[in-house]
Amino acid sequence: MTGHPDPLARAHQTAQRWYAAIARHLDTQDLPYVHRVVRTWLHLVRDRLTVDSAAHFAAQLPELLRGIYFDGWNPGRAPTRYDAAAFVARFASEATISPSDVPPTASAISAAFARLCSPGQLEHVFTLLPESLRAQLDGAQVTPDRPPRPASAEHLRVNALEDQVATLTDALGTLARGLELLPDGEPSADRAAKAAQEAHRILLAQEDVPT
């Protein structure tokens, strides 16, 4: 009997090619470590994006990495709001690395994804994140002769405004999808009601976020 080809062979090869490229940026051959830090990077970026933005970025990923990206995702909680300190703490915990290793590790992974994704795609994703998180993903870290500067009131207001805009965009997108016309030209009342409830939940979640 002639054996059947492995239908997942191409997906495996593509994932291995991406992991090899990321491993080179991390200067390691430890693939379990690469998998651990890439999974953490993907989940932290994903969780900070709105539903639509998270789905848009997922389209850039190969099949198996897309599965890793969406594993455990709860779109009803998106976006999850956290600051740079929480990012470092969660990255270190989930990837089981030292907090001091988070910026260079995140930066190396970001550099790899910037080359692997379509030109400009990762930069677009980063523009949707607060400045403090972009700095962590770019590998910015404070050196001993450069003490950290406290966040200014203006920066705090800008970050809060970015969160509010992202929340409103997500809520409006949810409403728009619920009000799309069906083939008979009328939106489903049940679907519209559910969309309105979901948009209301998103806005209430924003009110619960401390500023």
C-alpha positions as semicolon CSV with decimal commas, in nm:
position;residue;x (nm);y (nm);z (nm)
1;M;0,000;0,000;0,000
2;T;0,117;0,348;-0,083
3;G;0,147;0,564;0,226
4;H;-0,053;0,882;0,242
5;P;0,141;1,209;0,275
6;D;0,131;1,383;0,610
7;P;-0,128;1,664;0,572
8;L;0,047;1,862;0,846
9;A;0,398;1,825;0,707
10;R;0,402;2,168;0,543
11;A;0,264;2,335;0,856
12;H;0,535;2,166;1,065
13;Q;0,807;2,273;0,824
14;T;0,690;2,633;0,825
15;A;0,670;2,644;1,205
16;Q;1,017;2,492;1,230
17;R;1,150;2,752;0,988
18;W;1,004;3,035;1,196
19;Y;1,136;2,886;1,520
20;A;1,482;2,848;1,366
21;A;1,481;3,215;1,264
22;I;1,371;3,324;1,612
23;A;1,633;3,096;1,771
24;R;1,903;3,273;1,570
25;H;1,787;3,609;1,703
26;L;1,790;3,465;2,056
27;D;2,134;3,310;1,994
28;T;2,024;2,969;2,119
29;Q;1,961;2,617;1,992
30;D;1,733;2,531;2,284
31;L;1,404;2,487;2,099
32;P;1,193;2,413;2,411
33;Y;1,314;2,748;2,547
34;V;1,234;2,916;2,214
35;H;0,884;2,770;2,221
36;R;0,829;2,888;2,579
37;V;0,935;3,249;2,521
38;V;0,761;3,276;2,184
39;R;0,437;3,147;2,333
40;T;0,464;3,402;2,613
41;W;0,543;3,686;2,371
42;L;0,247;3,596;2,149
43;H;0,003;3,575;2,438
44;L;0,112;3,903;2,596
45;V;0,086;4,092;2,268
46;R;-0,246;3,926;2,186
47;D;-0,403;4,003;2,523
48;R;-0,323;4,374;2,496
49;L;-0,497;4,410;2,157
50;T;-0,863;4,454;2,074
51;V;-1,043;4,157;1,920
52;D;-1,019;4,294;1,566
53;S;-0,651;4,388;1,599
54;A;-0,565;4,049;1,752
55;A;-0,736;3,869;1,464
56;H;-0,561;4,093;1,210
57;F;-0,218;4,010;1,352
58;A;-0,304;3,638;1,366
59;A;-0,339;3,641;0,988
60;Q;0,036;3,706;0,968
61;L;0,124;3,387;1,154
62;P;0,174;3,040;1,006
63;E;-0,087;2,779;1,092
64;L;0,074;2,616;1,396
65;L;0,190;2,944;1,550
66;R;-0,161;3,079;1,499
67;G;-0,289;2,791;1,710
68;I;-0,037;2,876;1,983
69;Y;-0,136;3,242;1,957
70;F;-0,507;3,173;2,010
71;D;-0,462;2,898;2,271
72;G;-0,647;2,999;2,587
73;W;-0,769;3,328;2,440
74;N;-1,088;3,476;2,580
75;P;-1,204;3,749;2,338
76;G;-1,465;3,858;2,591
77;R;-1,182;3,992;2,808
78;A;-0,987;4,164;2,532
79;P;-0,801;4,386;2,563
80;T;-0,642;4,308;2,899
81;R;-0,484;4,621;3,041
82;Y;-0,149;4,602;3,215
83;D;0,150;4,832;3,246
84;A;0,519;4,771;3,173
85;A;0,590;4,633;3,520
86;A;0,306;4,383;3,492
87;F;0,428;4,288;3,143
88;V;0,776;4,207;3,275
89;A;0,639;4,015;3,574
90;R;0,402;3,806;3,363
91;F;0,659;3,741;3,090
92;A;0,917;3,628;3,346
93;S;0,666;3,405;3,523
94;E;0,518;3,237;3,214
95;A;0,849;3,197;3,031
96;T;1,035;3,103;3,352
97;I;1,315;3,353;3,293
98;S;1,462;3,630;3,504
99;P;1,282;3,968;3,491
100;S;1,611;4,127;3,386
101;D;1,615;3,897;3,081
102;V;1,269;4,003;2,964
103;P;1,361;4,318;2,766
104;P;1,641;4,161;2,558
105;T;1,439;3,843;2,506
106;A;1,125;4,031;2,401
107;S;1,335;4,255;2,176
108;A;1,499;3,960;2,000
109;I;1,161;3,796;1,937
110;S;1,017;4,126;1,812
111;A;1,310;4,166;1,571
112;A;1,254;3,814;1,439
113;F;0,881;3,865;1,389
114;A;0,945;4,198;1,216
115;R;1,147;4,010;0,954
116;L;0,911;3,713;0,930
117;C;0,584;3,907;0,899
118;S;0,485;4,129;0,608
119;P;0,674;4,461;0,604
120;G;0,530;4,712;0,848
121;Q;0,283;4,473;1,010
122;L;0,456;4,443;1,346
123;E;0,519;4,817;1,357
124;H;0,146;4,869;1,306
125;V;0,067;4,632;1,594
126;F;0,311;4,816;1,820
127;T;0,146;5,151;1,746
128;L;-0,168;5,010;1,911
129;L;0,019;4,954;2,239
130;P;0,103;5,208;2,510
131;E;0,448;5,362;2,485
132;S;0,576;5,185;2,797
133;L;0,490;4,843;2,652
134;R;0,643;4,929;2,316
135;A;0,964;5,010;2,501
136;Q;0,966;4,666;2,667
137;L;0,900;4,488;2,338
138;D;1,177;4,690;2,176
139;G;1,414;4,585;2,452
140;A;1,447;4,920;2,628
141;Q;1,580;4,884;2,977
142;V;1,730;5,120;3,232
143;T;2,105;5,108;3,283
144;P;2,267;5,196;3,618
145;D;2,391;5,534;3,492
146;R;2,049;5,620;3,353
147;P;1,795;5,611;3,635
148;P;1,431;5,572;3,539
149;R;1,229;5,884;3,492
150;P;0,890;5,889;3,659
151;A;0,602;5,881;3,418
152;S;0,473;6,230;3,355
153;A;0,110;6,319;3,401
154;E;0,090;6,377;3,026
155;H;0,220;6,026;2,948
156;L;-0,028;5,877;3,192
157;R;-0,312;6,069;3,027
158;V;-0,198;5,958;2,681
159;N;-0,184;5,592;2,788
160;A;-0,529;5,619;2,944
161;L;-0,663;5,783;2,627
162;E;-0,511;5,505;2,413
163;D;-0,694;5,249;2,625
164;Q;-1,022;5,439;2,596
165;V;-0,993;5,472;2,218
166;A;-0,916;5,100;2,184
167;T;-1,217;5,015;2,400
168;L;-1,452;5,241;2,202
169;T;-1,322;5,097;1,874
170;D;-1,387;4,744;1,997
171;A;-1,736;4,833;2,121
172;L;-1,827;5,004;1,792
173;G;-1,693;4,708;1,595
174;T;-1,907;4,473;1,802
175;L;-2,217;4,685;1,741
176;A;-2,145;4,711;1,368
177;R;-2,115;4,334;1,333
178;G;-2,441;4,286;1,520
179;L;-2,626;4,536;1,300
180;E;-2,508;4,400;0,967
181;L;-2,799;4,340;0,732
182;L;-2,911;3,986;0,666
183;P;-3,000;3,871;0,311
184;D;-3,359;3,986;0,362
185;G;-3,235;4,338;0,434
186;E;-3,319;4,336;0,803
187;P;-3,076;4,290;1,092
188;S;-3,153;4,010;1,334
189;A;-3,312;4,161;1,645
190;D;-3,161;3,891;1,864
191;R;-2,816;3,942;1,717
192;A;-2,844;4,320;1,753
193;A;-2,950;4,285;2,117
194;K;-2,659;4,054;2,192
195;A;-2,420;4,294;2,019
196;A;-2,553;4,584;2,224
197;Q;-2,511;4,385;2,545
198;E;-2,155;4,290;2,451
199;A;-2,068;4,651;2,364
200;H;-2,213;4,760;2,697
201;R;-2,003;4,498;2,877
202;I;-1,690;4,623;2,702
203;L;-1,760;4,981;2,808
204;L;-1,835;4,876;3,166
205;A;-1,505;4,688;3,179
206;Q;-1,327;5,010;3,081
207;E;-1,493;5,191;3,372
208;D;-1,360;4,925;3,610
209;V;-0,998;4,980;3,501
210;P;-0,810;5,195;3,754
211;T;-0,658;5,513;3,615
